[in-house]
Amino acid sequence: MSYETELYTFDFEDVLRFIVSISDEFERVMMVGHNPAYTFLFNFLSDDTIENLPTCGACLLRFDVEKWADLKHKKGETLWI
């Protein structure tokens, strides 16, 4: 586990830049953060759209990629919200 101060942001593009830079040695990543960044990030990456990821809300997305840098707009499969 690590704490990344750069993720204390309300801009989903900052979070996305961080995610695509994650080492490919990690197959799974859990992110915790603030809105509106995470609602916008979900809507950017997911095959679904939500109005709001509520306080203490969570979601799980699956990506069919070999590298984190290969994440694409609307290519995440929503497993649960």
Helices and strands as residue ranges (DSSP letters): G 5-7, H 12-20, H 37-45, E 60-62, G 68-70, E 77-80
